[in-house]
């Protein structure tokens, strides 16, 4: 099966400055690996359209979007201690959200898809940029699927090594969405305990660093099974950060690229459309290998 990849050139133009871990090198490495002549599956490339105003304001406050646009229009600046934008960042963010929507639409039409974009999104709340994130791409896609594609349930699975506090905050009162997150604990941003359940739709799997990779694999699979038991989603969206790889900076999990393929293969067995959206991961060469591995299983 062919897998669709949604991307946009602005993802490369967004920059938080020299030395910042969330650098253009990340997406350049992923795209180069996906364009390699020996890649063992077919890709349909799609240049993403920007998410429109209604898609964005279904998730984010209009005043926040205006501030974000204005800061980038003035050449950029620091939004918090870790989150910095330049003159291309708003364009990259709205196209990243549009890529996530495009990937979701592609999956629902029968072609599994990957949104290969940056900046990431899962730390962004309704009115705050943080953790390198500006717009919560996966929630924009989920809300579009629920409000405009006729779905009744969407499952979001987040395997980024950092907890997606923004995603949880945006969906924890919406019983139409279930959110499953495996993440290192304790680690930034300090959220994601098992006690955080929302309206019964939050399934957090906090784990310490340094466990055997088989433990992480099994624990996330168990949580996905629990979240989808007698609750069949119409779409699975994956917040696909690759910071849990062994040796990755900023964290201490022990996964290998093929482990992401194992997860995708298991969840494809649900028979539910699936799309994935790039989040974090700050070892570009290893992120690229893991991205290709998970896409091989998706395809």
N, C-alpha and C positions, 0 to 999 in steps of 0.2 A: 504494500500500500504506500502511496505517496504521502508524505507529511508536508504540511504547509508551514512556511516560516514567514512571519510578519516582522518587518524591520523598518527603520527610517534613518536617513543619513544624519539627522540632527542628533541621534544618540551618540555619535562620535564627536560632535561639536560641543556638546555640554561638557563643561570641565569645572571641577572644584579647585583647581590650581595645582602647581607642582607638588609632588610628594603625597598627594591625597590618595588613599587606597581605592576610592571609587573613581577610577580613572578611565579615560577612553580606551586604554589598552585592553581592558576587560572585554568590551564588545568587539574590538578589532580582532582579538584572538579567537573569539567564538565564531565570528563571521568567516574568518580565514579557514578555520577547521571545517566548517560546514561547506565551504566552497572547494575543498580539496578534491582532486579528480578521483581519488580512490574511495570516496565515502560509499558505504555499502547499502545505501537506500536512496530513493528518489525524493527530491525536494521541489516543491512549487513555491517560488519566491513571490512575495507580495510586499510592495511598498505601502506602508500603513497610511490610512487617512487619519487626520486629527480627530480626537473625540470632540463631539459638539457640545455646545453650552448645556443642553439638557442632560446629556450623559454625565457631565462633570458636576453639575449642581444637584444631581440625584445623590451625590456622595459628599461633596465639599461645599462649604459656605461660599456664596458668591463673593462676599467681601474678601475672603482668603484668596480666592483665585485672582481677584483684581490686584491685591497686594503682590502676589507672586508674579503676575504679568508686569506690574509696574517696576518692581525691583530689577527684573531681567532687562526690561526696556531701557533702564538707566545704566546698563552695563554689568549688573550683577552686584553681589554682596554676600555677607554672611548672615544666614537666617537663624542659626544657633551655633553652638560650639563646634559641631561636626558637619553642618550642612551649609554648603557654599554654592552659589550659582553664578553663572556668567550670562552674557547676552544671548546665548542660545538655549538656556535651560528651560524656559517656559515652552518653547517650541518642542524641545525634546520630550518634556513631560506630557504635553497633550497628545503628541504622536505615540508616546509609550502607552497611554491609556487607550488610544484608538487602536493600537496594535493588539492589545489585550481583548478588546471588543471584537476585532477582526478574527482573532484566533478562536474566540468562543463561537462566533457565527460559523466559522469554517468547521469546527468540530460538530456543531449541530447539523450541518449539511452533509456530514459523512467523512470529512477529511480532518484527522487529528492535526493539531497545530501547536506551534511554539511562537510566542512573542519574544523575539531576541532584541531587547531594548534596555535602555538605561535613561535616566536614573531609576533605581528600584523604587518600590512603593509601599511595602507592607508596614513600615513604621509611621506613615503619614496618617494623621487623624483628620477629622472633618475640617479643622481650622488651623492645623499646625504642621509645619514641615519639621522633620527630625530624622536622625539616623541615616542621613544621605538621601532621604525619600521626600518627594514633593507631592505627587498625586498617587492615590492608592489604586494602582492599575487593576488588581484582581477584584477589588470590590466594585469598581466601575463596570467591569465586565459582568460580574454577578448580578448587579442591579439591572443592567441592560437585559440580561437573559430573563430575569424575572418579570420585568415591567414591559418588555417589548417583544420577547421571543416566546411568550406563552408558557414558560416553565413555572412549576409550582415549588420546586426544591433545587437548590444548588449546594453541592459539597465543595468546600475549599480545604485543600490539604497543603500545609506549609511545612516543608522540610528544611527551610533555612535554619542555620544553627542559632540565629537570634530569634527570639519570640516576636511575632508580628502583632505588636500591641495595637497598632493602628487598625489593622484588619479586625482584630477582636472587638475593639471599641465600636467600630462601625456596624458590626453585625450581631453583637451579643443580645440585642433586644428584638431581633428579627428571626422568628421561628422558621422562616422559609429557607434560611441558610444555616448550615452546620459547618463549624470551623474546627479542624484538627491540626494541632501544631506539635511537632517534635522539636525541642530546642535545648541548648545547653543551659543548665541552671547550677549555680548563679552566673549570670552574664547579662550584659546590656540587653534590653532596657530595664530589667528587674521585674518584669511582669511575667505572667504565664504559669501560675501555680495550678495544681490540679483542683484546688478549691474554687477557682474561677469558672463558673458553669453557665453564666448568662441566663437564658430561659431554658436551660437544659440542652443548649445547642453548641456549647463550647467543650472541646475535648483536648485539654492540654496534656502533653507528655514531657514534663521537664526531667532532664537526666544529667548526671555529672559528666565531666570530661573523662576520656580515657577508658571507657567501657569497650568490650569486644564489639566489633561492628555487627556481629550477628544479633547482639542484644538490641541495638538501635533499630535494625531491620525488623525484628520481630515485634518490638514494642509499638512502632508506628503502624505496622500492619494490623496489630490487634486493635488499636484505637480507630483506624479506618473501618474495620469490621464492626466495631461497636457503634460508631456513628451512623453507619448505613444499614444496620440491622432493622428490619421492618420500617425502613425510611429510605425508599429508593430515590436517589437524586436523578434529575433529568440531565445534569451536567456535572462533571468533575473539573474543577479548576485547581491547578497546582501552582503555588508560590514556590518557584524552582530556584532557590538560592543554593549555591554550592560551596558554602563556607564550612560545611561539616566534613570536608575531605581531610584525611590524615595529613598532618603537616601544614595545614592552612594557617595563615596569620589570623589573629584576633580570636581564636577559639581552639578547642582541643578534642574534637570528635575524631573518629578513626575510620571514616568511610572511604571507599575506593570508587572510582567512576562507575564500575559495573553494578554497584549497589543501587544506584538510581534507576538503572535499567530493570533490576529485579523488582523494585517497587512498582514501576510503571507496568511491567508485565503482569504482576499480581492484580493490579486495579483494573487493567484492561479486561480482565476476566469478569468484571461486573457487567460488561456489555453496555456501558454508559459512555456517551461522548466525552472526550477528554481534551483539554487544552492546558498548556503550561506557559508560565510567564516568568522570565528571568528576574531574580531578585539579587541577593548579594553573592559573595564569593570573591576573594581578593588575591588569589594566585592565578593569574590569567591563563597560563598554559594548562593547569589542572582543571580549571573551570571549563575550558574549551573541550577537553577530553570527556568530562562528565556530561556536558551538554550534548555532545554527539552520542554518547552511550545511551542517555535517556531517550533521545530522539529515535535511535534505532529500535528501541522497544516500542515507542509510540507508533512508529511506522509499521 
